[in-house]
Amino acid sequence: MFIGTAWPAVAKIVKVTLTPEEVTLPIDNKGTKYAAWTFNGKIPGPLIRITQGDTVEFTLHNAPGNKMSHSIDIHAAQVDVMNQFAPIKPGQTKTWTFTPKYPGIFFYHCGASPMIQHIARGMFGAVIVDPKDPKAMPKADREYVIIQSELYSNPEDVKAMMQDKWSHVMFNGTVFKYDPIHDPDASETLVAKPGERVRIYFINAGPNDFSAFHPIGNIWDAVYPSGNPKNVLHGMQNYVVGPGDAATFDLISPVEGTDLLVTHSMRGALSGAIAAIMFSKDADPKMGHGDEILVR
């Protein structure tokens, strides 16, 4: 599910609550368990969708059963980092407001120390800030959110994180989550119909490596760095997204078949960062809409 509303007619107050939760989650299609730190018990955390100019009443509640202090850093917000982004202890709650000035796709993550560990263990998510003008970008027929991140086998080994010694790269918190071609245990793919404009909101959570996001078998029709409609590139074979950065990608397939969305850093792709998108005239009409833009 996502928090917020898409395309409201006028600016409004949107209430958002995130709860850091330290839980054990599967991180591959076989169900291998991992001691994760999360927002709301999932990797990635809930999708927040708001509109440029909204007033966001944001609440962070650190679950009382946690052992660690946690915080929030929302890249769409312009605030006092020493105040709004300061960590809170287990059981504490903090509420503050912000108004997103710029439209786009933005990263949010825990900023508590050591930040590299909090991000690596899963404390991140996406904020979509839709432009006030609904005609600022071509209308998408389907939308999907993909967040790339690195998996470090030992979640307590901060030294390995600092040395960039990851074991896998994941999309949306799972190794080969949408790739039954390379992992027969994968049960999910993304889908669309030929000719549809598929909009991918892509974030690189890192915490360390760059992503060269590429659609094998296709070309990006449009790329919007940071998702801002004023930043537009056309006919791109790939586009580099750094750690903590994001971009919006539009894809149109003229034929039925499969495209593979990858980081063209091959070690990352072949370690788990591949997503299959199946183009078929019989594509499920529910996929890529509403709650199904962040496919769990």
N, C-alpha and C positions, 0 to 999 in steps of 0.2 A: 504494500500500500504506500501511498505518498501522503505527506502532510501539506496542506495548503490547497489552493484552488488554481485552476488554469483559466487564463483569459477572462478575468472579471472585467466588467464594463468600467468601473471606477475604482480608484484606490480605496483600500479598506484595511481594517485591522485583522491580521492573521496571527493566531496563537500557535506557537510551536513549542513542544516539550521533548527534550531528549534525556534519556536516562542511561548513564554509563553502567554497564553490567559486565562483570568478570565471569565468563561462562566457558564451557567446553563445547566446541562445535566441530562438525565434520569439515575437512578442508579439501577432500577429493571425492571422486564419484564412488570410491570403495567404502567411504565412511570413516576414514582415518581421523581420529579425534585430535583436537588441538586446543591448548589452554589459551583461549582468546580473551582479549579485552574489546568490548563492543559498545555501540550505542543501541539501546533497546534490544539487546540480545542477538543481533544479526550482523553479518559482514556482507556487504556494506550496511551502514545504518540506514534509517528511513530516508526516502527521497523527500526533500522539501521543495515544494513548487509554489512560487509566489509571483507577483507581477511588479515590475518596475514602479516605484512610487508607493507601494504598500507600506504600512507600518507593521513591523513584525514584533510581537511580544514574545520574546524567547525565554524559555525557562530550562535550566540545566539542573537536574536532580541526581546527585551521586547516590546510588543505591546504598542503603545502610549496611548491607552484607559484603560490600566490597572491601578490599584491603588497601587500595591505592587511592590517592587523590587524583582527580581528573579535571579536565577543563574543556573548553571549546574554542576553536579558532575558525570563524566563518569568513571565507575570503570575499564574500559579497558585502560584508559589513565594514563601515568606516567608524571605528570606535577607539577608546583608550585601551590599548593592549594590557596595561598594568591593572586595569579595573575589570572590564567585561571579560577579558580572556584569562583572568587569574584562576588558578586551580582551586577547587573546593574539596573538603574532606568527605569521607563516607558519611552519609546521612544529611549532608548540607544541601541547600537549594539556593540558586541564584537566578534572578529574573532581570532582564534589561531589554531595551528596545533598539531597533535600528530601522532605517528606511533605505532599501537598495536603490542606489542612484543609477547604476548601469545594468542593462540587460545582459544575459549570458548564462553560461554554465560555470558554476563555481564549486570549489573544493571546501569541505569542512572536515575538521579533524581535531583530535585531542592535542593540546599543546603542553601538557604537563611534562615535567622532566623525569626521565630522558625522553624527549619528544620522539626520537627515532624509534624507541621501543613501543610507545603507545600507538604510533601509526602502524608499525610493522605487525603488531598483534591484532590489528583490525579496527582501530578507532577512527573511522573515516566514513564519509558519505558525500552526497551531491546536493547542490542547491541549483535549481533551474529558476532563473529570473526572466520571465517572459516579458518582451517589450510592451510598452503601453500601446503602441500601434500594432494591431494584429496583422497588418499588411507589411510590416517591416521586413519579413522574410517570406519566401514562397511557402505556401501551405504544405505541411507534411502529411502524407497519407498514413504513415506509421512512425512511431518514435520508440527508441530504445536507449537505455542508459547502460554504459559499460565503464567500470572502474578497474584499471590495472593496478596490481600491487605485487610486491615481492613477498615470498614466504621464506622465513628463516626457521629451520627445523627445530632449533632449541629456542623457545620464546624468552628464556631467561638470559641468553647469551648476547648481551649488548655489544660486546667486543666484535662478535661476528657480524652484527648489523653495521657497526662502524667500518668494518673492513669489506662490506658489501658481499659477504659470503652467503648468498641465498641459495636455496635448493630448488625452488620453482618460482614461476611467475604466474599469477592468477588473473582471471577476469571475474569480477563480482564475488570474490572470496572463495573460489573453488578452482582447483587445477583442472584444465580441460573441461570446464563446466558445460560449454555449448559445443563440444567437439566429439561426436561419436565416430568420426573418421580415425582419430588418433587414440581414442579411449572408448572401447566398446561398452564401458559402464556408464557413459554419459547418456542421459535421457532427455536433455533439453537441446533445442536449437532455436534460433531466431527465424522468423518466417515473414514473407511478403509476397506480393504478386508482381509479375513483370510489369514495368511501367510505373509502378508506385514510387513516390519519393519517400525514401526511408531516412529518417533523421536519427543520427547516432550522437547522443550526448556523451562525450568521452572525457574521462578524468584519469590522469596518471597520479595515483596516490604515492608512488615510490615505495619506500622513502628515499631511494638512491638513484635508480637508473632511468634514463630517458627512454621514451617509446617512439618508434617510427611507425605510426599507425597506417596500415596499408590494406586495401581490399584485394586479395588475390582473385584474379579473374575480372577485375573491374577498375574503374577510375572514379575518384571522388568528384561528383558533379560540382560541389561547392564545399569549401572549408571556411569556417568562421572562427578564427583564433579567439579564445575566451568566450566563444558563443555570441559575441556582439555582432548584430547585423551590419554594423558599419565596417567591420573587419571581414572582408570577403575575398576569397581566392577561388579560381575556377580551374577545373581539369587537372587536379593534383593526383599524382601517383601515390605519394604518401606525404605525411606531415608530421614533423617532430614535436612531441609534447613532453616538456620537461617535468621532473618531479614537482608535484604541487600545482601543476598547471592543467589546463583543460581546453577543449575545442569542440565545436559542433561540426559534424560531418554529414553531408547529404549524399545519398547513394541511390542510383536508379539503374535497374538491370533491364535491358531490352529483351532478354530471353529467359526462359525457364532454366533452372539449374541451381548450382551452389556456388556462392562466393565464400571465401574464408577471410575473416577479419583478423589481422595479426599485428604484433609488433615485428617489424622487419629486422630487428635485432634477433637473429636466428636462435641464439641460445635461449632467449626469453620465450620465443614462440614455441620451440620444441620442448620447453620445460613447462608448458601449460597455458600460454597466452594465445590461444586460437579460438575463434568463435565462428561456427558455421551459420550462414544465413541462407535459407532455402527459398528460392523464388519459384512459386507455383501458382497457377490460376485457382487452385483449391486451398490456398493458404487460409488458416484459421482467422476469421475476421475479428476475433477478440484480441489477438496478439498485437502488441504494439500500440495499445490504447489503454487509457485509464490505469488501473493497477498493474497491467501487463506490460508496462514500459521498462520496469526493472524486474526482470524475470528471475524469480528466486529458485 
